[in-house]
Amino acid sequence: MTVVLIGSLLTSQAQLRTPAPSPLQTIKQDFGLGNIEISYSRPAMKGRKIFGDLVPYGNVWRTGANSATTLQFSDEVTIGGVKLAPGKYGLLSIPNKDSWTLIISKQTDVTSPAAYKQDMDVVRVNAPVTKAKGQTENFMIQVDNIKSTQCQIELSWDQTKVAFTVETDVDTRIMQQITTAMQGEKPPYFNAAMYFMDNGKDLNQALSWFEKAAAATPTAYWVQHQLANCLAKLGKKAEAKAAAQKSRELALAAKNMDYVKLNDKLLAELK
């Protein structure tokens, strides 16, 4: 009977589950025409001195805890002037007091410095250390400063923050899409015009497309508003006022006060 009880106790202990001290986090961020996925573990400070002690200076660090830290790109990106094909990569680092060396590697399973192979590096980036005002208890990686063609991947722990830039070429692909779509049965006049206006391209072409979009959807106050913005950028003040006023009236009829306010602001700027 005693043997049975002991066996039952051991089985019970083997099934015990407790929270991970450095929990895994996976984040996925839309970027450009694709996305970035980051998987890493988040160790806590727990009152310890981090950099220069728990994480030594000058040594390769897996940039997290437990499993390897990985980055996955669905589209081609550029980091540090080097183009990276879509795929999964390891993120390693060499922290120092004033700057870090951030390493994108073909290795996706490095959990200790001994496993790291420098000849598997894809790119190295030098990132200056920024001292944060607040303290980050758990190590954190996030994607910030997101624009259509670039973003930053930021690493923060304690009061230390470093970041590197990721770039993507979407313009060539979008321009090809626009050229093809304009030959279809239902050209995306509004979206194409917005892309041209927002990205410093031919405003006269954008205006032509805005006008076609407005003619096709005469009650679309948002189209009229962007038509007004385009006219204003071209210096056609009188036409811009007329378009903004029309957009305001349509927005008011649709009870969309946000666009009423947007048009009021534009009309004030055009006085």
N, C-alpha and C positions, 0 to 999 in steps of 0.2 A: 504493500500500500504506500509506503514511504517513497519508493522509487517512482511510482505513478504520480504522486504529488509534486515531487521535484521536477519530473519531466514536464508536467503541466505548467509549473512556474517558469521554467526556462522558455517554453513556447510562448507564454504570455509576454515575457520580457523581449523576445525577439521581434514581436509585433508592435512594440512601443514606437510611437512617432512623435517627434518634438519639432518645434519651429526651427528652421535653419538660421544659424547665427548671422550668416551673410546671404540673405535671400536673393534668389535669381530674379532678374528683371529683363523682359524683352520689350523693346519699344519699336514701333514701326511708324515712320514718318513719310508722307507723300512729299516728293521732291522732284521738280522738273516735270517730266512726263512719266516718272517711275516712282520708286520709293527706296528708302534706306531702312534696314532692320538692324538693330543693335541688341546683342545678348550679352549680359554680364552679371556678376554677383556684386552685392552691395555690403561690404564690411562696414562696421560701425566704429566710431572713435573710442567709445567706452572709457573716456578720460585719459586715453593714451596719447603720447606724442607720436605723430604720424610720419611726416617726411623728415628724413635724416635719422630716423630711429626705427619704427616699425617697418617703414618702407625706406631702405637705405638709399642714399644718394649714389649715383654712378653705376647702379646695377640694373640689369634688365628686370622689369616688373611685369607681371601678367596683366596689370591694369584692372585689378579687381581681386576677387578671392575665389576659392574653389575651382570651378571650371574655367577654361580659357575664355577670354573676351573676343567676340567676333563681330564683324561688320559684314552686311550683305547688301549689295547694290543690284537693283533690277536692270539698270541701264549703265552704259559706259559713263564714267566720271573722271575728273582730273583732280589729283591731289599733289600739291608741290610741283606742278608742272609735268607730272607723269600721268599718262592715261591708264586707267584701270578698266579692264573688261568686266562686264556684268559677272557677278559671282560672289563667293564667300571668302573673307579674308580674316586673318587674326590681327588684333590690335594690341600691340605691346608698347612699352615706354621705358625710357631711362630718365627718371626724375633727377634733377639737380636743384640747387637752391634758387637760381635765377632763371633757369630755362629747362625745358624737357626736350628730349628727343622722342618723337612719336613715330612709331614704326608700323607700317602696314605690311603684313607678311603673308606669304602663301601658306604658312603654318597656321592651322586653326585649332590646334590641340596643345599649345604650350601652357603648362601649369607650373613650371619651375624654370629658373634660369638655365639649368643644365640641359633642358630639352630644346632651348633656342638655338637656331642655326642662322647665322647672319646671311649666308648665301641664299636664303629663302626670302630675304627682304624684297619688297616691291618698290617701296619708297620710304624715305626718312624725311621727317619735317621737324625743324627746330621751332619750338613754341615758347615764347617768353612767359614767365610766371606773373600772374596778376594776383595781388592780395585782395581778397574779397572782404567787404565790410562785416558781413555776418559769417557765422560758422555753419558748415554743412556737416551734420553728424554722420550720415551715411554716404559713402562714396557714390557719386552720381555722374552719369553721362546723359547729355541731352542734346537735341538738335535745336539750334536757335538762329536768329537773324536770317530767316528763310526768305529768299527771293526767288524769282523765276529761274535764274541761272546759277545761283550759288547759295550756300548755307554754311553754318559753322557747327562743328561738333565740339561741345564743351565738356571738359572733365573737371569736377569740383570735389574737394574733400578738405575738411577743416577750413582754413581760410585761403587755401591755394586753389587757383583756377588757371587752366590752360585751354587753348582752343586751336583748332586747325580748320582750314577752309576746304570745302568740297565744291567743285564746279561741274556743270553739265552744259552741253551745247544743245539747247532746245530750238534755237532760232532756225537753223537750217531745216530741221524736221517740220517745224510748224509752217514755215514758208512753203515747203513742198506740199503739206496738207492743204493749205489755202489754195494753192494753184490747182490742185486736183479737185478740191471741193467746189471751186467756182465754175467748173465745167459740168457739174452735176445738175440734176433737176431742181434742187432746192439749195441754192448757194447760201452759206452761213454769213450773210452780209453783216449782221450786227457783231458777231463774235470776231470776224476778220477785221472789221473796222476798229473794234476795241483793242485788238492786238497791235494794229498799226499805230493807233493813237498813244497807247501806253508804252510803246517801245521805240519811240522816236523815228518812225518810218514816215512814208509819204502821207501827209495830212490831207492833201487834196484827194488822194485815192480813198482814204478813210471817210472823208466827207461824202464822196459819191456813194459809198456803201451804206453809210448811215441814212442817207436820203432814201435809198432803195428799201432799207429795213423799215423806215418810218412809213413809207408808202404802202408796204405790205401789211403793216400792223398799226393802223392809224390811231388806235386808242392806247398804245403802249407808251405810257408816260416815261418809263425808264429809257426807252429808245430816243424819245424827244429830248430828254435831259442830256444824254451823251452827244446827241447832234448839236445841242446848244454849246456844250463844252468844246467840241471840235471847231465850231464856228468861232468861238472866242479865241481859241489858240491860233486860228488863222487871221485874227484881227478883224473879222467881220462882225463888228459890234452890234449893228442894228439887227442883222439876221439872227445873231445869238440871243438877243433880248426877246425877239419874237418867238424863237423856239423854246426858250426857257419859260416864257409866259404860257405858251401852249401846254408844255409839260406840267406846269403848276396847275392849270385848270383841269387837266386830265387826272392828275394825282388827287386833287381835291374831290373830284367826282367819284374816284375810286376809294376815297377815305384813307389814302396813304399819306399820313402827315409827315413821314420821314422825307418823302420826295418833295412835299410842299416846302419843307424847310431847306432842302438842298437847292431848290430853285430860287427861293427867297435869297439865299446866300449868294448864288451866282448872279442874280439880278442886281444885288447891292454892289457886287464887284464890278459890274458892267456900267454903272452910273458914271 
